[in-house]
Amino acid sequence: MSEEYYDAELEELRRRRLLELQKRLLEEQRRVQAEQQIQAARKVVLRRILTPEARSRLTNLKLVRPELATQVENYLISLAQAGRINTPVTDEQLKRLLAVIASRKREIRIRRL
């Protein structure tokens, strides 16, 4: 009888573990879906406010310096949401914006004594 008890207890533990794993999987799927929706919305906004040349430059920048590209995207999206961008941003305007943001970066120098 004790063997049946251990089998039942083991089966209960397996069932709980399976439910926990299924719950984690569902949460992860929801998180991924939410992230995809956010990325799709960002893409739509950027497509609306950037010219094709500017989008191409931003895509190339994302390959080389993804954190800078994300920073620029966030800035442009916030300007668009605030209604401060009237016309599509051209490649030249994007270049100037990149120059300003890149110049903000602190220069670190190491001096040996």
Gaussian input, Z-matrix of N, CA and C with variables (Angstrom, degrees):
# hf/3-21g

backbone

0 1
 N
 C     1     B1
 C     2     B2     1     A1
 N     3     B3     2     A2     1     D1
 C     4     B4     3     A3     2     D2
 C     5     B5     4     A4     3     D3
 N     6     B6     5     A5     4     D4
 C     7     B7     6     A6     5     D5
 C     8     B8     7     A7     6     D6
 N     9     B9     8     A8     7     D7
 C    10    B10     9     A9     8     D8
 C    11    B11    10    A10     9     D9
 N    12    B12    11    A11    10    D10
 C    13    B13    12    A12    11    D11
 C    14    B14    13    A13    12    D12
 N    15    B15    14    A14    13    D13
 C    16    B16    15    A15    14    D14
 C    17    B17    16    A16    15    D15
 N    18    B18    17    A17    16    D16
 C    19    B19    18    A18    17    D17
 C    20    B20    19    A19    18    D18
 N    21    B21    20    A20    19    D19
 C    22    B22    21    A21    20    D20
 C    23    B23    22    A22    21    D21
 N    24    B24    23    A23    22    D22
 C    25    B25    24    A24    23    D23
 C    26    B26    25    A25    24    D24
 N    27    B27    26    A26    25    D25
 C    28    B28    27    A27    26    D26
 C    29    B29    28    A28    27    D27
 N    30    B30    29    A29    28    D28
 C    31    B31    30    A30    29    D29
 C    32    B32    31    A31    30    D30
 N    33    B33    32    A32    31    D31
 C    34    B34    33    A33    32    D32
 C    35    B35    34    A34    33    D33
 N    36    B36    35    A35    34    D34
 C    37    B37    36    A36    35    D35
 C    38    B38    37    A37    36    D36
 N    39    B39    38    A38    37    D37
 C    40    B40    39    A39    38    D38
 C    41    B41    40    A40    39    D39
 N    42    B42    41    A41    40    D40
 C    43    B43    42    A42    41    D41
 C    44    B44    43    A43    42    D42
 N    45    B45    44    A44    43    D43
 C    46    B46    45    A45    44    D44
 C    47    B47    46    A46    45    D45
 N    48    B48    47    A47    46    D46
 C    49    B49    48    A48    47    D47
 C    50    B50    49    A49    48    D48
 N    51    B51    50    A50    49    D49
 C    52    B52    51    A51    50    D50
 C    53    B53    52    A52    51    D51
 N    54    B54    53    A53    52    D52
 C    55    B55    54    A54    53    D53
 C    56    B56    55    A55    54    D54
 N    57    B57    56    A56    55    D55
 C    58    B58    57    A57    56    D56
 C    59    B59    58    A58    57    D57
 N    60    B60    59    A59    58    D58
 C    61    B61    60    A60    59    D59
 C    62    B62    61    A61    60    D60
 N    63    B63    62    A62    61    D61
 C    64    B64    63    A63    62    D62
 C    65    B65    64    A64    63    D63
 N    66    B66    65    A65    64    D64
 C    67    B67    66    A66    65    D65
 C    68    B68    67    A67    66    D66
 N    69    B69    68    A68    67    D67
 C    70    B70    69    A69    68    D68
 C    71    B71    70    A70    69    D69
 N    72    B72    71    A71    70    D70
 C    73    B73    72    A72    71    D71
 C    74    B74    73    A73    72    D72
 N    75    B75    74    A74    73    D73
 C    76    B76    75    A75    74    D74
 C    77    B77    76    A76    75    D75
 N    78    B78    77    A77    76    D76
 C    79    B79    78    A78    77    D77
 C    80    B80    79    A79    78    D78
 N    81    B81    80    A80    79    D79
 C    82    B82    81    A81    80    D80
 C    83    B83    82    A82    81    D81
 N    84    B84    83    A83    82    D82
 C    85    B85    84    A84    83    D83
 C    86    B86    85    A85    84    D84
 N    87    B87    86    A86    85    D85
 C    88    B88    87    A87    86    D86
 C    89    B89    88    A88    87    D87
 N    90    B90    89    A89    88    D88
 C    91    B91    90    A90    89    D89
 C    92    B92    91    A91    90    D90
 N    93    B93    92    A92    91    D91
 C    94    B94    93    A93    92    D92
 C    95    B95    94    A94    93    D93
 N    96    B96    95    A95    94    D94
 C    97    B97    96    A96    95    D95
 C    98    B98    97    A97    96    D96
 N    99    B99    98    A98    97    D97
 C   100   B100    99    A99    98    D98
 C   101   B101   100   A100    99    D99
 N   102   B102   101   A101   100   D100
 C   103   B103   102   A102   101   D101
 C   104   B104   103   A103   102   D102
 N   105   B105   104   A104   103   D103
 C   106   B106   105   A105   104   D104
 C   107   B107   106   A106   105   D105
 N   108   B108   107   A107   106   D106
 C   109   B109   108   A108   107   D107
 C   110   B110   109   A109   108   D108
 N   111   B111   110   A110   109   D109
 C   112   B112   111   A111   110   D110
 C   113   B113   112   A112   111   D111
 N   114   B114   113   A113   112   D112
 C   115   B115   114   A114   113   D113
 C   116   B116   115   A115   114   D114
 N   117   B117   116   A116   115   D115
 C   118   B118   117   A117   116   D116
 C   119   B119   118   A118   117   D117
 N   120   B120   119   A119   118   D118
 C   121   B121   120   A120   119   D119
 C   122   B122   121   A121   120   D120
 N   123   B123   122   A122   121   D121
 C   124   B124   123   A123   122   D122
 C   125   B125   124   A124   123   D123
 N   126   B126   125   A125   124   D124
 C   127   B127   126   A126   125   D125
 C   128   B128   127   A127   126   D126
 N   129   B129   128   A128   127   D127
 C   130   B130   129   A129   128   D128
 C   131   B131   130   A130   129   D129
 N   132   B132   131   A131   130   D130
 C   133   B133   132   A132   131   D131
 C   134   B134   133   A133   132   D132
 N   135   B135   134   A134   133   D133
 C   136   B136   135   A135   134   D134
 C   137   B137   136   A136   135   D135
 N   138   B138   137   A137   136   D136
 C   139   B139   138   A138   137   D137
 C   140   B140   139   A139   138   D138
 N   141   B141   140   A140   139   D139
 C   142   B142   141   A141   140   D140
 C   143   B143   142   A142   141   D141
 N   144   B144   143   A143   142   D142
 C   145   B145   144   A144   143   D143
 C   146   B146   145   A145   144   D144
 N   147   B147   146   A146   145   D145
 C   148   B148   147   A147   146   D146
 C   149   B149   148   A148   147   D147
 N   150   B150   149   A149   148   D148
 C   151   B151   150   A150   149   D149
 C   152   B152   151   A151   150   D150
 N   153   B153   152   A152   151   D151
 C   154   B154   153   A153   152   D152
 C   155   B155   154   A154   153   D153
 N   156   B156   155   A155   154   D154
 C   157   B157   156   A156   155   D155
 C   158   B158   157   A157   156   D156
 N   159   B159   158   A158   157   D157
 C   160   B160   159   A159   158   D158
 C   161   B161   160   A160   159   D159
 N   162   B162   161   A161   160   D160
 C   163   B163   162   A162   161   D161
 C   164   B164   163   A163   162   D162
 N   165   B165   164   A164   163   D163
 C   166   B166   165   A165   164   D164
 C   167   B167   166   A166   165   D165
 N   168   B168   167   A167   166   D166
 C   169   B169   168   A168   167   D167
 C   170   B170   169   A169   168   D168
 N   171   B171   170   A170   169   D169
 C   172   B172   171   A171   170   D170
 C   173   B173   172   A172   171   D171
 N   174   B174   173   A173   172   D172
 C   175   B175   174   A174   173   D173
 C   176   B176   175   A175   174   D174
 N   177   B177   176   A176   175   D175
 C   178   B178   177   A177   176   D176
 C   179   B179   178   A178   177   D177
 N   180   B180   179   A179   178   D178
 C   181   B181   180   A180   179   D179
 C   182   B182   181   A181   180   D180
 N   183   B183   182   A182   181   D181
 C   184   B184   183   A183   182   D182
 C   185   B185   184   A184   183   D183
 N   186   B186   185   A185   184   D184
 C   187   B187   186   A186   185   D185
 C   188   B188   187   A187   186   D186
 N   189   B189   188   A188   187   D187
 C   190   B190   189   A189   188   D188
 C   191   B191   190   A190   189   D189
 N   192   B192   191   A191   190   D190
 C   193   B193   192   A192   191   D191
 C   194   B194   193   A193   192   D192
 N   195   B195   194   A194   193   D193
 C   196   B196   195   A195   194   D194
 C   197   B197   196   A196   195   D195
 N   198   B198   197   A197   196   D196
 C   199   B199   198   A198   197   D197
 C   200   B200   199   A199   198   D198
 N   201   B201   200   A200   199   D199
 C   202   B202   201   A201   200   D200
 C   203   B203   202   A202   201   D201
 N   204   B204   203   A203   202   D202
 C   205   B205   204   A204   203   D203
 C   206   B206   205   A205   204   D204
 N   207   B207   206   A206   205   D205
 C   208   B208   207   A207   206   D206
 C   209   B209   208   A208   207   D207
 N   210   B210   209   A209   208   D208
 C   211   B211   210   A210   209   D209
 C   212   B212   211   A211   210   D210
 N   213   B213   212   A212   211   D211
 C   214   B214   213   A213   212   D212
 C   215   B215   214   A214   213   D213
 N   216   B216   215   A215   214   D214
 C   217   B217   216   A216   215   D215
 C   218   B218   217   A217   216   D216
 N   219   B219   218   A218   217   D217
 C   220   B220   219   A219   218   D218
 C   221   B221   220   A220   219   D219
 N   222   B222   221   A221   220   D220
 C   223   B223   222   A222   221   D221
 C   224   B224   223   A223   222   D222
 N   225   B225   224   A224   223   D223
 C   226   B226   225   A225   224   D224
 C   227   B227   226   A226   225   D225
 N   228   B228   227   A227   226   D226
 C   229   B229   228   A228   227   D227
 C   230   B230   229   A229   228   D228
 N   231   B231   230   A230   229   D229
 C   232   B232   231   A231   230   D230
 C   233   B233   232   A232   231   D231
 N   234   B234   233   A233   232   D232
 C   235   B235   234   A234   233   D233
 C   236   B236   235   A235   234   D234
 N   237   B237   236   A236   235   D235
 C   238   B238   237   A237   236   D236
 C   239   B239   238   A238   237   D237
 N   240   B240   239   A239   238   D238
 C   241   B241   240   A240   239   D239
 C   242   B242   241   A241   240   D240
 N   243   B243   242   A242   241   D241
 C   244   B244   243   A243   242   D242
 C   245   B245   244   A244   243   D243
 N   246   B246   245   A245   244   D244
 C   247   B247   246   A246   245   D245
 C   248   B248   247   A247   246   D246
 N   249   B249   248   A248   247   D247
 C   250   B250   249   A249   248   D248
 C   251   B251   250   A250   249   D249
 N   252   B252   251   A251   250   D250
 C   253   B253   252   A252   251   D251
 C   254   B254   253   A253   252   D252
 N   255   B255   254   A254   253   D253
 C   256   B256   255   A255   254   D254
 C   257   B257   256   A256   255   D255
 N   258   B258   257   A257   256   D256
 C   259   B259   258   A258   257   D257
 C   260   B260   259   A259   258   D258
 N   261   B261   260   A260   259   D259
 C   262   B262   261   A261   260   D260
 C   263   B263   262   A262   261   D261
 N   264   B264   263   A263   262   D262
 C   265   B265   264   A264   263   D263
 C   266   B266   265   A265   264   D264
 N   267   B267   266   A266   265   D265
 C   268   B268   267   A267   266   D266
 C   269   B269   268   A268   267   D267
 N   270   B270   269   A269   268   D268
 C   271   B271   270   A270   269   D269
 C   272   B272   271   A271   270   D270
 N   273   B273   272   A272   271   D271
 C   274   B274   273   A273   272   D272
 C   275   B275   274   A274   273   D273
 N   276   B276   275   A275   274   D274
 C   277   B277   276   A276   275   D275
 C   278   B278   277   A277   276   D276
 N   279   B279   278   A278   277   D277
 C   280   B280   279   A279   278   D278
 C   281   B281   280   A280   279   D279
 N   282   B282   281   A281   280   D280
 C   283   B283   282   A282   281   D281
 C   284   B284   283   A283   282   D282
 N   285   B285   284   A284   283   D283
 C   286   B286   285   A285   284   D284
 C   287   B287   286   A286   285   D285
 N   288   B288   287   A287   286   D286
 C   289   B289   288   A288   287   D287
 C   290   B290   289   A289   288   D288
 N   291   B291   290   A290   289   D289
 C   292   B292   291   A291   290   D290
 C   293   B293   292   A292   291   D291
 N   294   B294   293   A293   292   D292
 C   295   B295   294   A294   293   D293
 C   296   B296   295   A295   294   D294
 N   297   B297   296   A296   295   D295
 C   298   B298   297   A297   296   D296
 C   299   B299   298   A298   297   D297
 N   300   B300   299   A299   298   D298
 C   301   B301   300   A300   299   D299
 C   302   B302   301   A301   300   D300
 N   303   B303   302   A302   301   D301
 C   304   B304   303   A303   302   D302
 C   305   B305   304   A304   303   D303
 N   306   B306   305   A305   304   D304
 C   307   B307   306   A306   305   D305
 C   308   B308   307   A307   306   D306
 N   309   B309   308   A308   307   D307
 C   310   B310   309   A309   308   D308
 C   311   B311   310   A310   309   D309
 N   312   B312   311   A311   310   D310
 C   313   B313   312   A312   311   D311
 C   314   B314   313   A313   312   D312
 N   315   B315   314   A314   313   D313
 C   316   B316   315   A315   314   D314
 C   317   B317   316   A316   315   D315
 N   318   B318   317   A317   316   D316
 C   319   B319   318   A318   317   D317
 C   320   B320   319   A319   318   D318
 N   321   B321   320   A320   319   D319
 C   322   B322   321   A321   320   D320
 C   323   B323   322   A322   321   D321
 N   324   B324   323   A323   322   D322
 C   325   B325   324   A324   323   D323
 C   326   B326   325   A325   324   D324
 N   327   B327   326   A326   325   D325
 C   328   B328   327   A327   326   D326
 C   329   B329   328   A328   327   D327
 N   330   B330   329   A329   328   D328
 C   331   B331   330   A330   329   D329
 C   332   B332   331   A331   330   D330
 N   333   B333   332   A332   331   D331
 C   334   B334   333   A333   332   D332
 C   335   B335   334   A334   333   D333
 N   336   B336   335   A335   334   D334
 C   337   B337   336   A336   335   D335
 C   338   B338   337   A337   336   D336

   B1=1.4485
   B2=1.5245
   B3=1.3088
   B4=1.4564
   B5=1.5324
   B6=1.3280
   B7=1.4578
   B8=1.5284
   B9=1.3206
   B10=1.4619
   B11=1.5315
   B12=1.3254
   B13=1.4652
   B14=1.5298
   B15=1.3379
   B16=1.4579
   B17=1.5275
   B18=1.3312
   B19=1.4583
   B20=1.5312
   B21=1.3298
   B22=1.4678
   B23=1.5279
   B24=1.3338
   B25=1.4592
   B26=1.5281
   B27=1.3143
   B28=1.4558
   B29=1.5335
   B30=1.3136
   B31=1.4583
   B32=1.5274
   B33=1.3263
   B34=1.4692
   B35=1.5311
   B36=1.3212
   B37=1.4644
   B38=1.5302
   B39=1.3145
   B40=1.4740
   B41=1.5201
   B42=1.3264
   B43=1.4642
   B44=1.5278
   B45=1.3307
   B46=1.4709
   B47=1.5308
   B48=1.3109
   B49=1.4647
   B50=1.5322
   B51=1.3220
   B52=1.4587
   B53=1.5269
   B54=1.3153
   B55=1.4636
   B56=1.5307
   B57=1.3177
   B58=1.4657
   B59=1.5270
   B60=1.3264
   B61=1.4677
   B62=1.5255
   B63=1.3317
   B64=1.4574
   B65=1.5327
   B66=1.3263
   B67=1.4589
   B68=1.5224
   B69=1.3295
   B70=1.4651
   B71=1.5202
   B72=1.3244
   B73=1.4579
   B74=1.5244
   B75=1.3085
   B76=1.4615
   B77=1.5272
   B78=1.3270
   B79=1.4677
   B80=1.5238
   B81=1.3159
   B82=1.4627
   B83=1.5306
   B84=1.3280
   B85=1.4611
   B86=1.5240
   B87=1.3199
   B88=1.4677
   B89=1.5249
   B90=1.3287
   B91=1.4601
   B92=1.5296
   B93=1.3314
   B94=1.4710
   B95=1.5238
   B96=1.3071
   B97=1.4657
   B98=1.5325
   B99=1.3253
   B100=1.4610
   B101=1.5290
   B102=1.3122
   B103=1.4620
   B104=1.5317
   B105=1.3189
   B106=1.4635
   B107=1.5287
   B108=1.3202
   B109=1.4646
   B110=1.5175
   B111=1.3318
   B112=1.4660
   B113=1.5244
   B114=1.3329
   B115=1.4652
   B116=1.5280
   B117=1.3293
   B118=1.4653
   B119=1.5273
   B120=1.3223
   B121=1.4618
   B122=1.5304
   B123=1.3476
   B124=1.4692
   B125=1.5375
   B126=1.3236
   B127=1.4594
   B128=1.5264
   B129=1.3295
   B130=1.4639
   B131=1.5269
   B132=1.3238
   B133=1.4685
   B134=1.5258
   B135=1.3246
   B136=1.4633
   B137=1.5212
   B138=1.3158
   B139=1.4654
   B140=1.5332
   B141=1.3348
   B142=1.4607
   B143=1.5333
   B144=1.3417
   B145=1.4578
   B146=1.5291
   B147=1.3270
   B148=1.4641
   B149=1.5237
   B150=1.3258
   B151=1.4626
   B152=1.5298
   B153=1.3324
   B154=1.4671
   B155=1.5322
   B156=1.3217
   B157=1.4607
   B158=1.5295
   B159=1.3215
   B160=1.4655
   B161=1.5333
   B162=1.3182
   B163=1.4786
   B164=1.5195
   B165=1.3273
   B166=1.4560
   B167=1.5294
   B168=1.3216
   B169=1.4638
   B170=1.5342
   B171=1.3169
   B172=1.4670
   B173=1.5323
   B174=1.3233
   B175=1.4613
   B176=1.5227
   B177=1.3256
   B178=1.4693
   B179=1.5222
   B180=1.3182
   B181=1.4571
   B182=1.5261
   B183=1.3093
   B184=1.4670
   B185=1.5284
   B186=1.3191
   B187=1.4563
   B188=1.5249
   B189=1.3357
   B190=1.4566
   B191=1.5292
   B192=1.3279
   B193=1.4680
   B194=1.5235
   B195=1.3233
   B196=1.4718
   B197=1.5231
   B198=1.3335
   B199=1.4622
   B200=1.5241
   B201=1.3261
   B202=1.4607
   B203=1.5288
   B204=1.3196
   B205=1.4637
   B206=1.5297
   B207=1.3137
   B208=1.4723
   B209=1.5253
   B210=1.3196
   B211=1.4628
   B212=1.5266
   B213=1.3206
   B214=1.4655
   B215=1.5269
   B216=1.3243
   B217=1.4654
   B218=1.5263
   B219=1.3231
   B220=1.4678
   B221=1.5272
   B222=1.3184
   B223=1.4624
   B224=1.5276
   B225=1.3301
   B226=1.4620
   B227=1.5329
   B228=1.3223
   B229=1.4685
   B230=1.5215
   B231=1.3257
   B232=1.4712
   B233=1.5249
   B234=1.3356
   B235=1.4649
   B236=1.5238
   B237=1.3117
   B238=1.4689
   B239=1.5213
   B240=1.3237
   B241=1.4627
   B242=1.5242
   B243=1.3338
   B244=1.4612
   B245=1.5299
   B246=1.3385
   B247=1.4588
   B248=1.5156
   B249=1.3116
   B250=1.4620
   B251=1.5246
   B252=1.3381
   B253=1.4654
   B254=1.5215
   B255=1.3344
   B256=1.4595
   B257=1.5212
   B258=1.3203
   B259=1.4571
   B260=1.5201
   B261=1.3151
   B262=1.4728
   B263=1.5236
   B264=1.3098
   B265=1.4689
   B266=1.5254
   B267=1.3197
   B268=1.4643
   B269=1.5230
   B270=1.3204
   B271=1.4531
   B272=1.5283
   B273=1.3361
   B274=1.4636
   B275=1.5250
   B276=1.3167
   B277=1.4672
   B278=1.5258
   B279=1.3220
   B280=1.4624
   B281=1.5273
   B282=1.3324
   B283=1.4696
   B284=1.5293
   B285=1.3358
   B286=1.4693
   B287=1.5237
   B288=1.3183
   B289=1.4683
   B290=1.5276
   B291=1.3224
   B292=1.4655
   B293=1.5303
   B294=1.3226
   B295=1.4654
   B296=1.5205
   B297=1.3202
   B298=1.4626
   B299=1.5199
   B300=1.3093
   B301=1.4679
   B302=1.5265
   B303=1.3158
   B304=1.4635
   B305=1.5254
   B306=1.3390
   B307=1.4704
   B308=1.5221
   B309=1.3116
   B310=1.4652
   B311=1.5222
   B312=1.3196
   B313=1.4591
   B314=1.5175
   B315=1.2901
   B316=1.4497
   B317=1.5203
   B318=1.2914
   B319=1.4515
   B320=1.5236
   B321=1.2972
   B322=1.4540
   B323=1.5163
   B324=1.3061
   B325=1.4620
   B326=1.5163
   B327=1.2895
   B328=1.4569
   B329=1.5209
   B330=1.3236
   B331=1.4540
   B332=1.5143
   B333=1.2833
   B334=1.4724
   B335=1.5166
   B336=1.2944
   B337=1.4735
   B338=1.4957
   A1=111.08
   A2=116.90
   A3=119.34
   A4=110.41
   A5=117.83
   A6=120.59
   A7=110.60
   A8=117.07
   A9=120.90
   A10=110.45
   A11=115.47
   A12=120.38
   A13=110.07
   A14=117.27
   A15=121.53
   A16=111.25
   A17=116.81
   A18=120.48
   A19=110.40
   A20=116.31
   A21=120.57
   A22=110.31
   A23=116.46
   A24=120.69
   A25=110.22
   A26=116.96
   A27=121.54
   A28=110.47
   A29=115.95
   A30=120.33
   A31=110.88
   A32=116.40
   A33=120.54
   A34=110.96
   A35=117.57
   A36=121.35
   A37=110.92
   A38=116.49
   A39=120.32
   A40=110.96
   A41=115.75
   A42=120.52
   A43=110.50
   A44=116.95
   A45=120.85
   A46=110.84
   A47=115.30
   A48=119.96
   A49=110.58
   A50=116.47
   A51=120.98
   A52=110.59
   A53=117.62
   A54=120.93
   A55=110.75
   A56=116.44
   A57=120.72
   A58=110.84
   A59=116.36
   A60=120.21
   A61=111.25
   A62=116.53
   A63=120.05
   A64=110.81
   A65=116.38
   A66=121.05
   A67=110.41
   A68=117.36
   A69=121.38
   A70=111.26
   A71=116.19
   A72=120.77
   A73=110.70
   A74=116.92
   A75=121.21
   A76=110.56
   A77=117.57
   A78=120.85
   A79=111.06
   A80=116.74
   A81=120.92
   A82=110.77
   A83=116.78
   A84=120.44
   A85=110.59
   A86=116.69
   A87=120.31
   A88=110.72
   A89=116.25
   A90=120.70
   A91=110.63
   A92=116.26
   A93=120.88
   A94=110.22
   A95=117.22
   A96=120.89
   A97=110.00
   A98=117.73
   A99=120.96
   A100=110.39
   A101=116.93
   A102=121.34
   A103=110.66
   A104=116.97
   A105=120.70
   A106=110.82
   A107=116.73
   A108=120.17
   A109=110.97
   A110=116.56
   A111=120.67
   A112=109.87
   A113=116.65
   A114=120.15
   A115=111.33
   A116=117.07
   A117=120.54
   A118=110.39
   A119=117.20
   A120=120.82
   A121=110.70
   A122=116.92
   A123=120.70
   A124=110.11
   A125=115.53
   A126=120.36
   A127=111.23
   A128=116.52
   A129=120.75
   A130=110.51
   A131=116.45
   A132=120.24
   A133=110.11
   A134=117.11
   A135=119.88
   A136=111.82
   A137=117.14
   A138=120.72
   A139=110.23
   A140=115.00
   A141=119.77
   A142=112.26
   A143=117.74
   A144=119.18
   A145=114.08
   A146=118.68
   A147=120.75
   A148=111.06
   A149=115.52
   A150=119.52
   A151=107.69
   A152=118.07
   A153=119.95
   A154=113.18
   A155=117.26
   A156=120.43
   A157=111.21
   A158=116.57
   A159=121.18
   A160=110.23
   A161=116.35
   A162=119.68
   A163=110.45
   A164=115.79
   A165=120.27
   A166=110.66
   A167=116.83
   A168=120.84
   A169=110.14
   A170=117.10
   A171=120.96
   A172=110.82
   A173=117.27
   A174=121.36
   A175=110.92
   A176=116.62
   A177=120.16
   A178=111.05
   A179=115.99
   A180=120.24
   A181=110.83
   A182=115.90
   A183=120.43
   A184=111.30
   A185=117.06
   A186=120.73
   A187=111.72
   A188=116.26
   A189=120.91
   A190=111.87
   A191=116.20
   A192=121.23
   A193=109.57
   A194=117.24
   A195=120.22
   A196=113.99
   A197=117.78
   A198=118.90
   A199=111.55
   A200=117.46
   A201=120.99
   A202=110.37
   A203=116.70
   A204=120.69
   A205=110.44
   A206=117.00
   A207=120.84
   A208=110.06
   A209=116.61
   A210=120.71
   A211=110.65
   A212=116.85
   A213=121.42
   A214=110.18
   A215=116.74
   A216=120.30
   A217=110.89
   A218=116.51
   A219=120.35
   A220=111.06
   A221=116.33
   A222=120.94
   A223=110.43
   A224=116.90
   A225=120.62
   A226=111.38
   A227=116.36
   A228=119.97
   A229=110.61
   A230=116.78
   A231=118.69
   A232=111.16
   A233=117.00
   A234=119.68
   A235=111.32
   A236=116.38
   A237=120.29
   A238=110.76
   A239=117.02
   A240=120.14
   A241=111.73
   A242=116.41
   A243=120.28
   A244=111.59
   A245=116.48
   A246=120.66
   A247=113.27
   A248=117.81
   A249=121.31
   A250=112.46
   A251=117.76
   A252=121.50
   A253=107.06
   A254=115.95
   A255=120.03
   A256=112.38
   A257=115.77
   A258=119.57
   A259=108.91
   A260=116.80
   A261=117.49
   A262=110.60
   A263=115.86
   A264=122.38
   A265=107.76
   A266=115.20
   A267=119.99
   A268=109.91
   A269=114.75
   A270=121.01
   A271=110.41
   A272=117.41
   A273=120.97
   A274=111.32
   A275=116.91
   A276=120.03
   A277=110.67
   A278=116.12
   A279=120.14
   A280=110.27
   A281=117.29
   A282=120.35
   A283=110.43
   A284=116.01
   A285=119.38
   A286=110.99
   A287=116.95
   A288=121.19
   A289=110.54
   A290=116.37
   A291=120.32
   A292=111.17
   A293=116.31
   A294=119.84
   A295=110.66
   A296=117.19
   A297=120.52
   A298=110.57
   A299=117.19
   A300=120.41
   A301=110.34
   A302=117.62
   A303=120.46
   A304=111.30
   A305=117.53
   A306=119.67
   A307=111.48
   A308=117.77
   A309=121.51
   A310=111.51
   A311=115.24
   A312=119.59
   A313=109.37
   A314=115.05
   A315=120.28
   A316=109.94
   A317=115.00
   A318=119.06
   A319=108.38
   A320=116.41
   A321=121.94
   A322=108.19
   A323=114.90
   A324=120.02
   A325=108.34
   A326=114.97
   A327=120.57
   A328=107.29
   A329=113.81
   A330=119.23
   A331=108.41
   A332=114.68
   A333=119.38
   A334=108.10
   A335=114.68
   A336=119.88
   A337=111.40
   D1=-36.68
   D2=-179.70
   D3=-66.18
   D4=-31.68
   D5=177.51
   D6=-65.44
   D7=-39.54
   D8=176.91
   D9=-64.86
   D10=-37.19
   D11=178.58
   D12=-63.25
   D13=-45.35
   D14=179.39
   D15=-65.73
   D16=-38.17
   D17=177.11
   D18=-63.12
   D19=-43.87
   D20=179.41
   D21=-65.12
   D22=-40.52
   D23=179.70
   D24=-66.52
   D25=-41.74
   D26=178.10
   D27=-63.26
   D28=-42.33
   D29=178.66
   D30=-63.48
   D31=-39.41
   D32=177.36
   D33=-63.91
   D34=-41.60
   D35=177.76
   D36=-63.60
   D37=-41.11
   D38=177.97
   D39=-63.59
   D40=-41.27
   D41=-179.72
   D42=-64.21
   D43=-42.78
   D44=178.81
   D45=-63.92
   D46=-42.54
   D47=-179.78
   D48=-63.65
   D49=-42.31
   D50=178.06
   D51=-62.14
   D52=-42.91
   D53=178.67
   D54=-63.59
   D55=-40.05
   D56=178.95
   D57=-64.09
   D58=-43.31
   D59=179.14
   D60=-65.62
   D61=-39.42
   D62=177.94
   D63=-64.31
   D64=-38.90
   D65=178.73
   D66=-64.49
   D67=-43.73
   D68=178.15
   D69=-62.39
   D70=-41.86
   D71=179.45
   D72=-62.46
   D73=-43.22
   D74=179.43
   D75=-63.87
   D76=-42.93
   D77=177.94
   D78=-62.58
   D79=-41.38
   D80=179.51
   D81=-65.12
   D82=-40.31
   D83=178.35
   D84=-64.05
   D85=-40.80
   D86=178.26
   D87=-64.35
   D88=-41.74
   D89=180.00
   D90=-63.27
   D91=-44.03
   D92=179.31
   D93=-64.12
   D94=-41.56
   D95=-179.99
   D96=-64.78
   D97=-42.08
   D98=178.26
   D99=-63.32
   D100=-41.76
   D101=178.76
   D102=-63.22
   D103=-40.10
   D104=178.49
   D105=-65.10
   D106=-38.81
   D107=178.39
   D108=-65.25
   D109=-40.66
   D110=178.57
   D111=-63.58
   D112=-45.62
   D113=179.78
   D114=-62.89
   D115=-38.76
   D116=179.01
   D117=-65.19
   D118=-41.39
   D119=178.62
   D120=-64.74
   D121=-41.41
   D122=177.51
   D123=-60.66
   D124=-42.43
   D125=-178.62
   D126=-63.48
   D127=-40.40
   D128=179.39
   D129=-63.93
   D130=-45.08
   D131=-179.78
   D132=-63.85
   D133=-45.27
   D134=-179.61
   D135=-65.03
   D136=-36.09
   D137=178.05
   D138=-63.90
   D139=-34.68
   D140=-179.08
   D141=-74.32
   D142=-34.74
   D143=-172.33
   D144=-101.07
   D145=-5.91
   D146=-179.80
   D147=-116.69
   D148=144.86
   D149=172.49
   D150=-73.48
   D151=162.86
   D152=178.85
   D153=-57.10
   D154=-37.52
   D155=179.04
   D156=-66.09
   D157=-41.52
   D158=179.20
   D159=-66.69
   D160=-39.63
   D161=177.19
   D162=-62.71
   D163=-40.42
   D164=178.86
   D165=-63.10
   D166=-43.66
   D167=178.83
   D168=-62.76
   D169=-42.96
   D170=-179.76
   D171=-65.26
   D172=-37.30
   D173=176.63
   D174=-64.33
   D175=-43.20
   D176=177.42
   D177=-64.41
   D178=-40.00
   D179=178.60
   D180=-63.44
   D181=-36.48
   D182=-179.63
   D183=-62.84
   D184=-30.50
   D185=177.79
   D186=-71.06
   D187=-36.43
   D188=-174.57
   D189=-90.69
   D190=-46.38
   D191=-177.92
   D192=-134.00
   D193=80.16
   D194=-174.60
   D195=-60.69
   D196=-34.25
   D197=-178.49
   D198=-69.69
   D199=-37.31
   D200=176.47
   D201=-67.61
   D202=-41.76
   D203=179.26
   D204=-62.01
   D205=-41.72
   D206=178.85
   D207=-65.11
   D208=-39.91
   D209=178.64
   D210=-62.50
   D211=-43.75
   D212=178.97
   D213=-65.48
   D214=-43.69
   D215=178.31
   D216=-58.94
   D217=-46.88
   D218=179.90
   D219=-60.33
   D220=-41.76
   D221=179.46
   D222=-63.32
   D223=-47.37
   D224=-179.32
   D225=-63.91
   D226=-40.46
   D227=179.44
   D228=-65.41
   D229=-40.20
   D230=178.92
   D231=-66.20
   D232=-38.62
   D233=175.73
   D234=-63.14
   D235=-41.54
   D236=-179.91
   D237=-65.72
   D238=-40.97
   D239=179.48
   D240=-67.01
   D241=-30.73
   D242=178.46
   D243=-82.22
   D244=-5.72
   D245=179.46
   D246=77.18
   D247=22.84
   D248=-177.24
   D249=-94.88
   D250=0.15
   D251=175.82
   D252=-114.79
   D253=116.06
   D254=-177.90
   D255=-94.25
   D256=-45.49
   D257=-177.92
   D258=-108.60
   D259=162.91
   D260=175.36
   D261=-60.61
   D262=142.20
   D263=179.79
   D264=-75.99
   D265=126.12
   D266=-179.65
   D267=-84.72
   D268=172.45
   D269=179.26
   D270=-63.40
   D271=-40.23
   D272=179.22
   D273=-64.19
   D274=-42.07
   D275=178.01
   D276=-64.38
   D277=-39.04
   D278=178.60
   D279=-65.74
   D280=-39.15
   D281=177.24
   D282=-59.63
   D283=-44.81
   D284=179.59
   D285=-63.38
   D286=-40.95
   D287=178.62
   D288=-63.40
   D289=-42.52
   D290=178.19
   D291=-63.04
   D292=-38.81
   D293=178.93
   D294=-64.18
   D295=-41.06
   D296=179.47
   D297=-66.30
   D298=-46.04
   D299=-177.95
   D300=-67.82
   D301=-40.16
   D302=179.78
   D303=-67.06
   D304=-31.58
   D305=-179.74
   D306=-73.21
   D307=-20.00
   D308=178.18
   D309=-70.47
   D310=-22.00
   D311=-177.94
   D312=-61.94
   D313=131.47
   D314=-179.01
   D315=-73.00
   D316=135.09
   D317=178.00
   D318=-89.06
   D319=128.44
   D320=-178.38
   D321=-108.09
   D322=126.09
   D323=178.30
   D324=-122.50
   D325=138.63
   D326=178.10
   D327=-110.34
   D328=121.82
   D329=178.93
   D330=-111.88
   D331=135.96
   D332=177.56
   D333=-94.43
   D334=138.69
   D335=179.83
   D336=-101.49

